[in-house]
């Protein structure tokens, strides 16, 4: 039994305790009086994610986006039952006094920190909870510096894919495939990257909870295989049932895209070893690349839901110049 809280983004400080659902590990509290079990969509790797087994869960977020989000395939009854048992703590994690006061007042045993950027953002949490049993920190892939030595050793969770993902890089490819457009990819397209499914990441979060083997350890959580940018475009097409796309390579230095992002990945090799998580935690990814992309498409983009509207403005600049060069 444990009490757990996890934090997301900053906003104006205020305190509210509201029913909400755990759509991601952006805030959590565990308490021994409530048992919450949430059934997730029944596809490969279907996971009955327990937000907490015998615990109460609190989300600490900035409160700018809805906390509750019904999962694809989840019944209204299951969603209502689950969301009614989750509490919401709304506030600004950069307001150290608010963090110390609110967390200390509630008392938590475990913290999942999903969006910490600097050590100064973590210190108020630790100060507020001197009896904290476990602090689980998840960084982004940006923690790694550019390196000639790959794969990266254990530091974090790598780039994720899957339905309802807050930053679904696969969506960028799906938009272009659906529109029947060429896929513009920077430089040679042989840059290697890596994607892990969000359900596999959620399993890892659960496996480290209360696990002595995870104490003071760092793990990479991602997919088993690496894939080139060109290969990823083709895998997205295969997963979603589209024909193999036309791929157009370009030199980013030839264009001024302003503040717009022309491609969803950094233009470099990036992949990390997951061996430590497999050996120490006994964790294994259930989804391979195509299966994970298919799950994402079928349960999210393919249903007409996505995080961002299609924007082909940078594509048009690239493709327009390519046509001129070909002529």
N, C-alpha and C positions, 0 to 999 in steps of 0.2 A: 504494500500500500504506500502511496506517495502523493504529494501535492506538487503540481507542476504548472509553470507559466512559461509562455513563449511570446516574443515581442516582434513587432513589425515596424511600421513607419512612424514619423513624427507628425504631430498636429497640435492644436491648442489644447492645453491641459484641462481635462474635466474628468469626472469619475462617473461611470454608469455601470450598473450591473444589469445586463439584458440577456434574454435567451438568444443564443446564436448557434450556428453549426460550425464544425471544424472542417472547413474546405481545404485548409492546408495547415501546416504546423507553424502558424504565425503567432500563436499565443496559447498557452495551456496551463491549466491547474488541475492537479489530481487530488481527490479527497476520498476517503474511504466509504462515504455514505451512498454514493450514486454509481450505478453500473451502466455504462453507455456502450452499446455495440451497434455499429453502423454497417449495413450491408452495402457493398459496392457492386457496380454493374457486373453481370455474369458473363465475362468473356475470359479468354486465356489469362491465367494469372489472377483470376478473380480473387479478391482478398476481402475477407470480412474484417475490415480495419476496426480494431477497438480503439476508439479515441482514448478510452481508459477502461481498464477492467477493474471495477470496484473503485474507481476514482472519479473525481469531479474535474472538469476541464474548463479553464478560463483562457480566453484569447485576449492578449494585450496588443491592440492595434491603434493606428491613428484615427480610425473611424470614418475615413473619407469614402470608403467603398463598403457595400453591403457585406456583412459577415456571412449571412446565410446564403447558400447556393445549393439547390437540389442537384444531386448527381444524376448523370444519364442512367436511365433504367431504374431509378430509385422510386418506390411508391410514395404517394403523398403521405400515407400513414407512417411509414418508416422515417421519412424526412421530418415530419412533425414531431415524432417521438424523440428522435435524436436531437434536433435543434432545441427542444424545450429543456434539455439537460445541460446545455453549454452556457457558460457565463461569459460576459464581455467586459473587459477593462479598457476604457478608452482614454488615451493620453499621449503625451509627447515624451518619448524615451530620452530626449536630450534635455528635458527639464529634470535635472537630477534630484531636486527636492521632492518633486511630485512622485518620481519613481520610488525613492526611498520610503516616503510616507505611505503610499498606496500598497506597495508590495509588503512592507513590514507589517502593515495593519492586517493584511489577509493571511500572511504566512504561507510560504510555499516550500516544498521539499526539493522540487526538480524544476529546472529552467531549460527550455528549448529556445535558444537565441538564433533567429533565422536571418536577421538583417544587420547585425552589428558591423560597423565599419572601423571604428577606432576603439582603443582600449578605454578611453575616457567614457565611452558609452556603456561599457560593461561594468565599470567600477561601482556606479550607484546601485546596480542590481545586487552585486556581491555584498556591498555595505549594508543593504537593506535586509539581507537574508544570511546572517552569520551561521545559521545551522543548516544551510543548504546542503543537501545530500548529493546532488548531481547537477552539473552545469553542462549542457550539451550545446555546442556551438557549431553552426553550419555556415561556412563562408561560401563565397561564389568562386567560380573558376578564375576570376580576376586576381586571386591571391598569388597566382604563379607569375613570375617574371618570365620574359622570353628566354629560351634556353636552347642550346645546341644538343643537350642531352635529354633524350626522351625514352620511355614515358616518365612523366613527373612522378616523384615519390609522394607518399601519403600526406595530404594536407586538407582535402575538402570534398565537397560534392561537385561533380562536374556538370556540364550542360545537360539539362533535362528535357524530356519530351513527354507528351501524354495529354489526355483530355483535361481541360480546365487549368492547364499550366499557365502561370501568370506571364511567362515569357516564352511562348511556344515558337521556337525557331522554325519548326516544320511548317507552320502556318504560312510563312513567307513563300515556301515552295508550292504549297497547295493552292494559294491564290493564283499563281502563274500557270500551274497545270490546269486548273479549272477554266481559266480564260483562254487556254490554248496558246499561250505565249512562250517564246524562247526563254530559257533560264540564263541570265547573265551571271557569270562567275569570274571573279578576279584572277588575273594571271593564268597559270597553267591548269588550275583545277585539281592538281594532285596533292594539294595541302591536306594533311590528315587531321581528322577531328574525331569526336567521340560523343555519343548520346546515351543517356540512361533514362529508363522509364520512371515516371513519378511514383508509380506503385512500388517499384523496387526500392526507391529512395525512402518511401514511407515505411517499408518493411525494415530497412536499416535503422530508422529512427526508433522503431519499436524494439529491435533487438539490442540496442545499446542501453535502453532504459533498465536501470537496476543491474546491469551486467558488470561485474567486477573486472572482467577481461577488457572492458572498454575504458576503464579508469585511466586518465592522463594519456590516452592514446589518440592518434589521428588516423583517419581512414578516408580513402577515396571511394566514392560511391558513383558508379556509372555503368555503362554497358560493357560487355565482354570484348567486343571487336572494335577496331578503328575503321574509319571510312574516309575516302577522299571527298572533296566537295562535289566533284562530278558524280562520284558514286552515290552520294547522298541524294542528289537530284533524281537519279535513276531509281533509287530505293523508294523515295516518296511517290514516284509515279507508279511503281509496282504495288506499293501498299494501298494506294487509293484507286487502283484500276484504270489509270490513264496510260496512253501510249508513251513509249520512251521519249523524253523531251529533246528538243533541239537545244544544245548548249552553246552559248556564245561567250568566249573568253575576251577579257579586256584588261587594259592596264589602268589601274585607278589613278595613276599620276597624270593621265591624259584628260582628266575631268575635274571640274569644280562642282561638287554636289552640295556645297554650302553646309548646312547643319543636318542635312538628310543622310540617312544611312542607306547605302546602296546594296549592302549585303549583310546578312544577320550574324556572320561570324568574323572574328579577327582574321586578317589575311596572313595566317601562319599555321604551322603545324601545332596542334594542341591535343594531347591525349595523356591519360594518367593510368597508372597501375592500380588495379583493384585487388591484387593478390592478398594484401594484408587483411582486408575486410573478409575475404573468403576463408582465410586460414584461422584468423583469431575469433571472428564472430560466427563462423559457419554460415555466413550469408552468401546467397547465390542469386544473381539476376535471373528472373524467369523469362524476360522478354529479350529476343534477339532484335536486331535493328528493324527489319521489315515488319515483324509482328508488333513491335512497339509503335511504329509509325501507323500501321493499319488500325490499331486500337485507338490512337489519337484521332485519326481521320473519321472512323466509323462512329465514335462516341462524342465528337465535338465538331470539327470543321464540316464533316459530311452531313451533319444535322442542321447546318446553317448557322452555327455559332462560332464566333471567333473573337479574338481580343482587339484586333485592329482591322479597319477597312483596307481594302486593296489600294495601294499607291504605286503606280507604274511610272511615275515621273522620271526617276533616275534610270529606269530601264529604257525609257524612250530616248534619253540622251545617249546612252550606250549603243542601243540598236541603231539609232539614226546615224551615228558616226561609223558604225560597222558597215552599214549599207553604202555609205559614201566611199569607204576604203575599198569595198568589194567592187564598186563600179569603176 
